[in-house]
């Protein structure tokens, strides 16, 4: 009987349908607002939902009822498509004014070639006598399954690993830049990107281990079901989280130079350290202590450099070499000290701790709690209690 809704098919079916709903939502938003990262994420979800087709319809009894089905020809290997999509999704979020260029299509050439190949063997097999009476034709049985699919088992892992490595490198370099340029670390948005990458890495590792084990042990549908369940759950989570996390603010950030080249590492001991004069240090300290530039919750390196009448590279060097900190820590230390001063002035009797934090330049509760814990080894509440004792 088809469809057969059972404990194997029903969870996959429900999760896949919900995942497809977010595909529609993301692509619709892309058409409405033109944010290409929505398109990339929608396509990623579409491919992962598509990859569940074989097992979902299998557990629903499709292969038992339709024994001559040709569905195997169209169950395409998604690695060639999903690997570059993951890379371009993260790149589109972390690149100011990102544009998908003509040469970027080369990343999808393997996927396009595989689609052409599959349709070619289907066309050939369809012309052979007796094709209507079997599930798989001559080329599917003699070429695709024993040779091509076996070879792909060895090609897919390094292919996916390569793209994941490049994407993680892209992410960590971007996060490092934010620490050099902005007092707000955009932790919520960056955590989402990291979670996205970690989840797809986990599914990649699970899939690879299952493939290796499958070379030595005959894994049936029920044993392979767990991977598909995990992928379906992750697909739904990525759809929900990706749709409701506003990453457009990251795309709007721009960096005029690379911190790795222009910023001086802490305690570098190079000759360049000596170029930081006491006059420059005093000017920056005056901006922070007297003018209280840190009270601007959106303060970034460009803003402070303009106030100091310096270039961004010069200011970055002063902060890194002269104060031994990155820009983010430098600004937030002033905010934490201002928060402590307000507690001493009993401002907590008039405002909540979050209200005081906002008065000191913090723009979110999560950032404030994280920074305060990092700099004082106490939560704001713990610090307040200890200061009252």
C-alpha positions as a Markdown table, in Angstrom:
| # | Residue | x | y | z |
|---|---|---|---|---|
| 1 | Unk | 0.0 | 0.0 | 0.0 |
| 2 | Unk | 1.2 | 3.5 | -0.8 |
| 3 | Unk | 1.3 | 5.8 | 1.0 |
| 4 | Unk | 2.1 | 3.8 | 4.2 |
| 5 | Unk | 2.4 | 6.2 | 7.2 |
| 6 | Unk | 4.4 | 4.4 | 9.8 |
| 7 | Unk | 7.0 | 5.2 | 12.5 |
| 8 | Unk | 9.7 | 5.2 | 9.9 |
| 9 | Unk | 8.1 | 7.3 | 7.1 |
| 10 | Unk | 6.0 | 9.7 | 9.1 |
| 11 | Unk | 8.7 | 11.6 | 11.0 |
| 12 | Unk | 10.7 | 12.1 | 7.8 |
| 13 | Unk | 7.6 | 13.2 | 5.8 |
| 14 | Unk | 6.6 | 15.7 | 8.5 |
| 15 | Unk | 10.1 | 17.2 | 8.8 |
| 16 | Unk | 10.7 | 17.3 | 5.0 |
| 17 | Unk | 7.4 | 19.1 | 4.4 |
| 18 | Unk | 8.2 | 21.6 | 7.1 |
| 19 | Unk | 11.6 | 22.1 | 5.6 |
| 20 | Unk | 10.0 | 22.8 | 2.2 |
| 21 | Unk | 7.8 | 25.4 | 3.7 |
| 22 | Unk | 10.9 | 27.4 | 4.7 |
| 23 | Unk | 12.3 | 26.9 | 1.2 |
| 24 | Unk | 9.2 | 28.7 | -0.1 |
| 25 | Unk | 9.5 | 31.4 | 2.5 |
| 26 | Unk | 13.2 | 32.1 | 1.9 |
| 27 | Unk | 12.9 | 32.1 | -1.9 |
| 28 | Unk | 9.8 | 34.3 | -1.7 |
| 29 | Unk | 11.7 | 36.8 | 0.5 |
| 30 | Unk | 14.6 | 36.7 | -1.9 |
| 31 | Unk | 12.3 | 37.7 | -4.8 |
| 32 | Unk | 10.7 | 40.4 | -2.6 |
| 33 | Unk | 13.9 | 41.9 | -1.0 |
| 34 | Unk | 16.7 | 40.7 | -3.3 |
| 35 | Unk | 18.9 | 39.4 | -0.5 |
| 36 | Unk | 20.8 | 36.7 | -2.3 |
| 37 | Unk | 21.8 | 34.9 | 1.0 |
| 38 | Unk | 18.1 | 33.9 | 1.3 |
| 39 | Unk | 18.3 | 32.3 | -2.2 |
| 40 | Unk | 21.4 | 30.3 | -1.2 |
| 41 | Unk | 19.9 | 29.1 | 2.0 |
| 42 | Unk | 16.7 | 28.2 | 0.3 |
| 43 | Unk | 18.5 | 26.1 | -2.3 |
| 44 | Unk | 20.5 | 24.4 | 0.5 |
| 45 | Unk | 17.3 | 23.4 | 2.2 |
| 46 | Unk | 15.7 | 22.4 | -1.1 |
| 47 | Unk | 18.7 | 20.0 | -1.9 |
| 48 | Unk | 18.7 | 18.5 | 1.6 |
| 49 | Unk | 14.9 | 17.9 | 1.4 |
| 50 | Unk | 15.3 | 16.5 | -2.0 |
| 51 | Unk | 18.0 | 14.1 | -0.8 |
| 52 | Unk | 15.5 | 12.6 | 1.7 |
| 53 | Unk | 13.1 | 11.6 | -1.2 |
| 54 | Unk | 14.6 | 8.1 | -1.6 |
| 55 | Unk | 14.2 | 7.1 | 2.0 |
| 56 | Unk | 11.0 | 8.9 | 2.7 |
| 57 | Unk | 9.1 | 7.3 | -0.2 |
| 58 | Unk | 10.8 | 4.0 | 0.4 |
| 59 | Unk | 9.5 | 3.8 | 3.9 |
| 60 | Unk | 6.1 | 4.8 | 2.6 |
| 61 | Unk | 6.0 | 1.7 | 0.4 |
| 62 | Unk | 6.7 | 3.3 | -3.0 |
| 63 | Unk | 9.2 | 0.7 | -4.2 |
| 64 | Unk | 6.9 | -2.2 | -3.1 |
| 65 | Unk | 3.9 | -0.8 | -5.0 |
| 66 | Unk | 5.7 | 0.7 | -8.0 |
| 67 | Unk | 8.3 | -1.9 | -8.8 |
| 68 | Unk | 9.2 | -0.5 | -12.2 |
| 69 | Unk | 9.6 | 3.1 | -10.9 |
| 70 | Unk | 12.4 | 5.1 | -12.5 |
| 71 | Unk | 13.0 | 7.3 | -9.5 |
| 72 | Unk | 16.6 | 6.1 | -9.0 |
| 73 | Unk | 17.7 | 8.0 | -12.1 |
| 74 | Unk | 16.6 | 11.3 | -10.6 |
| 75 | Unk | 17.9 | 10.8 | -7.0 |
| 76 | Unk | 20.9 | 13.0 | -7.7 |
| 77 | Unk | 24.0 | 13.2 | -5.5 |
| 78 | Unk | 23.7 | 16.6 | -3.8 |
| 79 | Unk | 27.3 | 17.0 | -2.6 |
| 80 | Unk | 28.4 | 18.8 | -5.8 |
| 81 | Unk | 25.7 | 21.3 | -5.3 |
| 82 | Unk | 25.4 | 21.8 | -1.6 |
| 83 | Unk | 29.1 | 22.2 | -0.9 |
| 84 | Unk | 29.5 | 25.4 | -3.0 |
| 85 | Unk | 26.1 | 26.6 | -1.8 |
| 86 | Unk | 27.3 | 26.5 | 1.8 |
| 87 | Unk | 30.4 | 28.5 | 0.9 |
| 88 | Unk | 28.5 | 31.1 | -1.1 |
| 89 | Unk | 25.8 | 31.4 | 1.6 |
| 90 | Unk | 28.4 | 32.4 | 4.2 |
| 91 | Unk | 30.3 | 34.5 | 1.7 |
| 92 | Unk | 27.1 | 36.4 | 0.8 |
| 93 | Unk | 26.5 | 37.2 | 4.4 |
| 94 | Unk | 30.1 | 38.3 | 5.3 |
| 95 | Unk | 30.9 | 40.2 | 2.1 |
| 96 | Unk | 29.9 | 43.8 | 1.7 |
| 97 | Unk | 28.0 | 44.4 | -1.5 |
| 98 | Unk | 28.3 | 40.8 | -2.5 |
| 99 | Unk | 27.6 | 39.9 | -6.1 |
| 100 | Unk | 27.5 | 36.5 | -7.7 |
| 101 | Unk | 29.8 | 36.7 | -10.7 |
| 102 | Unk | 29.8 | 34.8 | -13.9 |
| 103 | Unk | 33.0 | 33.0 | -12.9 |
| 104 | Unk | 31.4 | 31.8 | -9.7 |
| 105 | Unk | 29.3 | 29.4 | -11.8 |
| 106 | Unk | 32.4 | 27.3 | -12.3 |
| 107 | Unk | 31.9 | 26.1 | -8.7 |
| 108 | Unk | 28.7 | 24.4 | -9.8 |
| 109 | Unk | 30.1 | 22.8 | -13.0 |
| 110 | Unk | 30.5 | 19.3 | -11.3 |
| 111 | Unk | 26.8 | 19.4 | -10.3 |
| 112 | Unk | 25.7 | 20.4 | -13.7 |
| 113 | Unk | 27.8 | 17.7 | -15.4 |
| 114 | Unk | 26.4 | 15.1 | -13.1 |
| 115 | Unk | 22.8 | 16.1 | -13.9 |
| 116 | Unk | 23.6 | 16.0 | -17.7 |
| 117 | Unk | 25.2 | 12.6 | -17.2 |
| 118 | Unk | 22.2 | 11.2 | -15.3 |
| 119 | Unk | 19.7 | 12.4 | -17.9 |
| 120 | Unk | 21.9 | 11.0 | -20.6 |
| 121 | Unk | 21.9 | 7.5 | -19.2 |
| 122 | Unk | 18.2 | 7.7 | -18.6 |
| 123 | Unk | 17.6 | 8.7 | -22.2 |
| 124 | Unk | 19.7 | 5.8 | -23.4 |
| 125 | Unk | 18.1 | 3.3 | -21.2 |
| 126 | Unk | 14.6 | 4.5 | -22.0 |
| 127 | Unk | 15.3 | 3.7 | -25.7 |
| 128 | Unk | 16.2 | 0.1 | -24.9 |
| 129 | Unk | 13.5 | -2.7 | -25.3 |
| 130 | Unk | 11.9 | -3.8 | -22.0 |
| 131 | Unk | 12.7 | -0.6 | -20.1 |
| 132 | Unk | 9.1 | -0.1 | -19.1 |
| 133 | Unk | 9.2 | -3.5 | -17.3 |
| 134 | Unk | 12.2 | -2.9 | -15.1 |
| 135 | Unk | 13.3 | -0.4 | -12.4 |
| 136 | Unk | 16.8 | 0.2 | -13.7 |
| 137 | Unk | 18.1 | 0.0 | -17.3 |
| 138 | Unk | 21.4 | -1.3 | -18.7 |
| 139 | Unk | 23.6 | 1.8 | -18.1 |
| 140 | Unk | 22.1 | 2.3 | -14.6 |
| 141 | Unk | 23.1 | -1.3 | -13.6 |
| 142 | Unk | 26.3 | -1.7 | -15.5 |
| 143 | Unk | 27.8 | 1.8 | -15.4 |
| 144 | Unk | 26.2 | 4.1 | -12.8 |
| 145 | Unk | 25.8 | 1.8 | -9.8 |
| 146 | Unk | 29.0 | -0.3 | -9.9 |
| 147 | Unk | 31.4 | 2.3 | -11.3 |
| 148 | Unk | 30.2 | 5.9 | -11.0 |
| 149 | Unk | 28.5 | 5.8 | -7.6 |
| 150 | Unk | 31.4 | 3.8 | -6.2 |
| 151 | Unk | 33.8 | 6.4 | -7.4 |
| 152 | Unk | 31.7 | 9.2 | -6.0 |
| 153 | Unk | 32.0 | 7.6 | -2.6 |
| 154 | Unk | 35.7 | 8.5 | -2.7 |
| 155 | Unk | 35.3 | 11.9 | -4.4 |
| 156 | Unk | 32.5 | 13.4 | -2.2 |
| 157 | Unk | 34.3 | 13.4 | 1.2 |
| 158 | Unk | 37.4 | 15.4 | 0.2 |
| 159 | Unk | 35.2 | 17.6 | -2.0 |
| 160 | Unk | 32.9 | 18.5 | 0.8 |
| 161 | Unk | 35.8 | 18.8 | 3.3 |
| 162 | Unk | 37.6 | 21.2 | 1.0 |
| 163 | Unk | 34.6 | 23.6 | 0.8 |
| 164 | Unk | 33.9 | 23.3 | 4.5 |
| 165 | Unk | 37.6 | 24.2 | 5.2 |
| 166 | Unk | 37.4 | 27.3 | 3.0 |
| 167 | Unk | 34.1 | 28.3 | 4.5 |
| 168 | Unk | 35.4 | 28.0 | 8.1 |
| 169 | Unk | 38.4 | 30.0 | 7.1 |
| 170 | Unk | 36.2 | 32.7 | 5.6 |
| 171 | Unk | 34.1 | 32.8 | 8.8 |
| 172 | Unk | 37.0 | 33.0 | 11.3 |
| 173 | Unk | 38.8 | 35.7 | 9.2 |
| 174 | Unk | 35.6 | 37.7 | 9.2 |
| 175 | Unk | 35.1 | 37.4 | 12.9 |
| 176 | Unk | 38.7 | 38.5 | 13.5 |
| 177 | Unk | 38.0 | 41.6 | 11.4 |
| 178 | Unk | 34.9 | 42.5 | 13.4 |
| 179 | Unk | 36.9 | 42.4 | 16.6 |
| 180 | Unk | 39.4 | 44.9 | 15.1 |
| 181 | Unk | 36.8 | 47.3 | 13.6 |
| 182 | Unk | 33.6 | 47.2 | 15.8 |
| 183 | Unk | 32.7 | 47.6 | 19.4 |
| 184 | Unk | 29.6 | 45.5 | 18.8 |
| 185 | Unk | 30.7 | 41.9 | 17.9 |
| 186 | Unk | 27.4 | 40.9 | 16.3 |
| 187 | Unk | 27.6 | 37.8 | 18.4 |
| 188 | Unk | 24.0 | 36.6 | 17.6 |
| 189 | Unk | 24.6 | 36.7 | 13.9 |
| 190 | Unk | 28.1 | 35.2 | 14.1 |
| 191 | Unk | 26.8 | 32.4 | 16.4 |
| 192 | Unk | 24.2 | 31.5 | 13.8 |
| 193 | Unk | 26.8 | 31.2 | 11.0 |
| 194 | Unk | 29.0 | 29.0 | 13.2 |
| 195 | Unk | 26.1 | 26.8 | 14.3 |
| 196 | Unk | 25.1 | 26.5 | 10.6 |
| 197 | Unk | 28.6 | 25.3 | 9.7 |
| 198 | Unk | 29.0 | 23.0 | 12.7 |
| 199 | Unk | 25.6 | 21.3 | 11.9 |
| 200 | Unk | 26.5 | 20.6 | 8.3 |
| 201 | Unk | 29.9 | 19.4 | 9.4 |
| 202 | Unk | 28.3 | 16.9 | 11.8 |
| 203 | Unk | 26.0 | 15.5 | 9.0 |
| 204 | Unk | 29.0 | 15.3 | 6.7 |
| 205 | Unk | 31.0 | 13.3 | 9.3 |
| 206 | Unk | 28.1 | 11.1 | 10.1 |
| 207 | Unk | 27.5 | 10.4 | 6.4 |
| 208 | Unk | 31.2 | 9.7 | 5.8 |
| 209 | Unk | 31.4 | 7.3 | 8.8 |
| 210 | Unk | 28.2 | 5.5 | 7.6 |
| 211 | Unk | 29.6 | 5.1 | 4.1 |
| 212 | Unk | 32.9 | 3.7 | 5.4 |
| 213 | Unk | 31.0 | 1.2 | 7.7 |
| 214 | Unk | 28.7 | 0.4 | 4.7 |
| 215 | Unk | 31.8 | -0.9 | 2.8 |
| 216 | Unk | 32.2 | -3.7 | 5.4 |
| 217 | Unk | 28.7 | -4.2 | 6.9 |
| 218 | Unk | 25.5 | -4.4 | 5.0 |
| 219 | Unk | 23.5 | -1.5 | 6.3 |
| 220 | Unk | 19.8 | -1.8 | 5.6 |
| 221 | Unk | 17.2 | 0.9 | 5.3 |
| 222 | Unk | 16.4 | 0.9 | 9.0 |
| 223 | Unk | 20.1 | 1.4 | 9.9 |
| 224 | Unk | 20.5 | 4.3 | 7.4 |
| 225 | Unk | 17.2 | 5.9 | 8.6 |
| 226 | Unk | 18.9 | 7.6 | 11.6 |
| 227 | Unk | 21.1 | 9.7 | 9.3 |
| 228 | Unk | 18.1 | 10.8 | 7.3 |
| 229 | Unk | 16.2 | 11.7 | 10.5 |
| 230 | Unk | 19.2 | 13.7 | 11.7 |
| 231 | Unk | 19.4 | 15.5 | 8.4 |
| 232 | Unk | 15.7 | 16.2 | 8.4 |
| 233 | Unk | 15.8 | 17.7 | 11.9 |
| 234 | Unk | 18.8 | 19.8 | 11.1 |
| 235 | Unk | 17.1 | 21.0 | 7.9 |
| 236 | Unk | 14.1 | 22.2 | 9.8 |
| 237 | Unk | 16.3 | 23.9 | 12.5 |
| 238 | Unk | 18.4 | 25.6 | 9.8 |
| 239 | Unk | 15.2 | 26.8 | 8.0 |
| 240 | Unk | 13.7 | 28.3 | 11.2 |
| 241 | Unk | 16.9 | 29.8 | 12.5 |
| 242 | Unk | 18.1 | 31.0 | 9.1 |
| 243 | Unk | 14.8 | 32.6 | 8.3 |
| 244 | Unk | 14.4 | 34.5 | 11.5 |
| 245 | Unk | 18.0 | 35.6 | 12.0 |
| 246 | Unk | 18.7 | 39.0 | 10.4 |
| 247 | Unk | 22.1 | 38.7 | 8.8 |
| 248 | Unk | 21.7 | 41.7 | 6.5 |
| 249 | Unk | 23.5 | 43.9 | 9.0 |
| 250 | Unk | 26.7 | 41.8 | 8.6 |
| 251 | Unk | 26.6 | 42.3 | 4.8 |
| 252 | Unk | 26.5 | 46.1 | 5.4 |
| 253 | Unk | 29.7 | 46.2 | 7.3 |
| 254 | Unk | 32.8 | 47.3 | 5.3 |
| 255 | Unk | 36.5 | 47.0 | 6.0 |
| 256 | Unk | 38.9 | 49.3 | 4.3 |
| 257 | Unk | 42.0 | 47.3 | 5.2 |
| 258 | Unk | 43.0 | 44.0 | 6.6 |
| 259 | Unk | 43.7 | 43.9 | 10.3 |
| 260 | Unk | 46.3 | 41.2 | 9.8 |
| 261 | Unk | 48.4 | 43.6 | 7.6 |
| 262 | Unk | 47.7 | 47.0 | 9.2 |
| 263 | Unk | 47.1 | 46.2 | 12.8 |
| 264 | Unk | 49.9 | 45.4 | 15.1 |
| 265 | Unk | 49.7 | 42.3 | 17.2 |
| 266 | Unk | 49.8 | 42.6 | 21.0 |
| 267 | Unk | 53.3 | 42.8 | 22.4 |
| 268 | Unk | 54.8 | 42.3 | 19.0 |
| 269 | Unk | 58.2 | 43.9 | 20.0 |
| 270 | Unk | 58.7 | 45.2 | 16.5 |
| 271 | Unk | 60.2 | 48.6 | 15.5 |
| 272 | Unk | 56.8 | 49.7 | 14.5 |
| 273 | Unk | 55.7 | 49.7 | 18.2 |
| 274 | Unk | 57.9 | 52.7 | 18.8 |
| 275 | Unk | 56.0 | 54.8 | 16.3 |
| 276 | Unk | 53.1 | 55.0 | 18.8 |
| 277 | Unk | 53.8 | 58.3 | 20.5 |
| 278 | Unk | 52.6 | 59.5 | 23.9 |
| 279 | Unk | 50.8 | 62.3 | 22.2 |
| 280 | Unk | 48.7 | 59.9 | 20.1 |
| 281 | Unk | 48.0 | 57.7 | 23.1 |
| 282 | Unk | 46.9 | 60.7 | 25.1 |
| 283 | Unk | 44.6 | 61.9 | 22.3 |
| 284 | Unk | 42.8 | 58.5 | 22.1 |
| 285 | Unk | 42.5 | 58.4 | 25.9 |
| 286 | Unk | 41.0 | 61.9 | 26.0 |
| 287 | Unk | 38.4 | 60.8 | 23.5 |
| 288 | Unk | 37.4 | 57.9 | 25.6 |
| 289 | Unk | 37.8 | 59.3 | 29.1 |
| 290 | Unk | 36.7 | 63.0 | 28.6 |
| 291 | Unk | 34.5 | 62.9 | 25.5 |
| 292 | Unk | 33.2 | 59.4 | 26.4 |
| 293 | Unk | 33.1 | 58.2 | 22.8 |
| 294 | Unk | 32.3 | 54.7 | 24.1 |
| 295 | Unk | 28.8 | 55.8 | 24.9 |
| 296 | Unk | 27.9 | 55.5 | 21.3 |
| 297 | Unk | 26.6 | 51.9 | 21.1 |
| 298 | Unk | 27.4 | 51.7 | 17.3 |
| 299 | Unk | 30.9 | 53.0 | 17.7 |
| 300 | Unk | 33.3 | 51.5 | 15.2 |
| 301 | Unk | 36.9 | 52.1 | 14.2 |
| 302 | Unk | 36.0 | 54.5 | 11.4 |
| 303 | Unk | 34.0 | 56.7 | 13.8 |
| 304 | Unk | 36.7 | 56.9 | 16.4 |
| 305 | Unk | 39.4 | 57.5 | 13.8 |
| 306 | Unk | 37.4 | 60.4 | 12.4 |
| 307 | Unk | 37.0 | 61.9 | 15.9 |
| 308 | Unk | 40.8 | 61.5 | 16.5 |
| 309 | Unk | 41.6 | 63.0 | 13.1 |
| 310 | Unk | 43.6 | 59.8 | 12.2 |
| 311 | Unk | 43.4 | 57.2 | 9.6 |
| 312 | Unk | 41.8 | 53.9 | 10.5 |
| 313 | Unk | 45.2 | 52.1 | 10.1 |
| 314 | Unk | 46.9 | 54.6 | 12.4 |
| 315 | Unk | 44.3 | 54.3 | 15.1 |
| 316 | Unk | 44.3 | 50.5 | 14.8 |
| 317 | Unk | 48.0 | 50.5 | 15.4 |
| 318 | Unk | 47.7 | 52.7 | 18.4 |
| 319 | Unk | 45.1 | 50.6 | 20.0 |
| 320 | Unk | 46.8 | 47.3 | 19.3 |
| 321 | Unk | 50.4 | 48.4 | 20.0 |
| 322 | Unk | 49.9 | 51.2 | 22.5 |
| 323 | Unk | 47.1 | 49.7 | 24.6 |
| 324 | Unk | 47.8 | 46.0 | 23.8 |
| 325 | Unk | 44.1 | 45.3 | 22.9 |
| 326 | Unk | 41.9 | 44.8 | 19.9 |
| 327 | Unk | 39.4 | 47.5 | 19.2 |
| 328 | Unk | 36.5 | 45.6 | 20.7 |
| 329 | Unk | 38.1 | 44.9 | 24.0 |
| 330 | Unk | 39.5 | 48.4 | 24.2 |
| 331 | Unk | 36.1 | 50.1 | 23.9 |
| 332 | Unk | 34.2 | 47.6 | 26.0 |
| 333 | Unk | 36.6 | 47.9 | 28.9 |
| 334 | Unk | 35.6 | 51.6 | 29.2 |
| 335 | Unk | 31.9 | 50.6 | 29.1 |
| 336 | Unk | 32.4 | 48.1 | 31.9 |
| 337 | Unk | 34.2 | 50.6 | 34.0 |
| 338 | Unk | 31.4 | 53.1 | 33.4 |
| 339 | Unk | 28.9 | 50.5 | 34.5 |
| 340 | Unk | 30.9 | 49.9 | 37.7 |
| 341 | Unk | 30.9 | 53.6 | 38.4 |
| 342 | Unk | 27.2 | 53.9 | 38.0 |
| 343 | Unk | 26.7 | 51.0 | 40.4 |
| 344 | Unk | 28.9 | 52.9 | 42.9 |
| 345 | Unk | 26.6 | 55.9 | 42.4 |
| 346 | Unk | 23.6 | 53.7 | 43.3 |
| 347 | Unk | 22.1 | 54.0 | 39.8 |
| 348 | Unk | 20.8 | 50.4 | 40.2 |
| 349 | Unk | 18.2 | 51.9 | 42.5 |
| 350 | Unk | 16.7 | 53.8 | 39.6 |
| 351 | Unk | 17.4 | 51.6 | 36.6 |
| 352 | Unk | 17.7 | 47.9 | 35.9 |
| 353 | Unk | 21.1 | 46.5 | 35.2 |
| 354 | Unk | 20.3 | 46.3 | 31.5 |
| 355 | Unk | 19.2 | 49.9 | 31.6 |
| 356 | Unk | 22.5 | 50.9 | 33.2 |
| 357 | Unk | 24.4 | 48.9 | 30.6 |
| 358 | Unk | 22.6 | 50.7 | 27.8 |
| 359 | Unk | 23.4 | 54.0 | 29.4 |
| 360 | Unk | 27.1 | 52.9 | 29.2 |
| 361 | Unk | 27.0 | 52.1 | 25.5 |
| 362 | Unk | 26.1 | 48.4 | 25.4 |
| 363 | Unk | 23.4 | 47.7 | 22.8 |
| 364 | Unk | 22.3 | 44.2 | 23.8 |
| 365 | Unk | 21.9 | 42.1 | 27.0 |
| 366 | Unk | 23.8 | 39.2 | 25.5 |
| 367 | Unk | 26.8 | 41.3 | 24.6 |
| 368 | Unk | 26.8 | 43.1 | 27.9 |
| 369 | Unk | 26.7 | 39.8 | 29.9 |
| 370 | Unk | 29.4 | 38.2 | 27.9 |
| 371 | Unk | 31.8 | 41.1 | 28.0 |
| 372 | Unk | 31.2 | 41.8 | 31.7 |
| 373 | Unk | 31.9 | 38.1 | 32.5 |
| 374 | Unk | 35.0 | 38.1 | 30.4 |
| 375 | Unk | 36.5 | 41.2 | 32.0 |
| 376 | Unk | 35.5 | 40.7 | 35.6 |
| 377 | Unk | 35.0 | 36.9 | 36.0 |
| 378 | Unk | 31.6 | 37.7 | 37.5 |
| 379 | Unk | 28.1 | 38.1 | 36.1 |
| 380 | Unk | 26.6 | 41.6 | 36.5 |
| 381 | Unk | 24.3 | 40.3 | 39.2 |
| 382 | Unk | 27.1 | 38.6 | 41.1 |
| 383 | Unk | 29.2 | 41.8 | 40.9 |
| 384 | Unk | 26.4 | 43.9 | 42.2 |
| 385 | Unk | 25.8 | 41.6 | 45.2 |
| 386 | Unk | 29.5 | 41.5 | 46.0 |
| 387 | Unk | 29.8 | 45.3 | 45.8 |
| 388 | Unk | 26.9 | 45.7 | 48.2 |
| 389 | Unk | 28.5 | 43.5 | 50.8 |
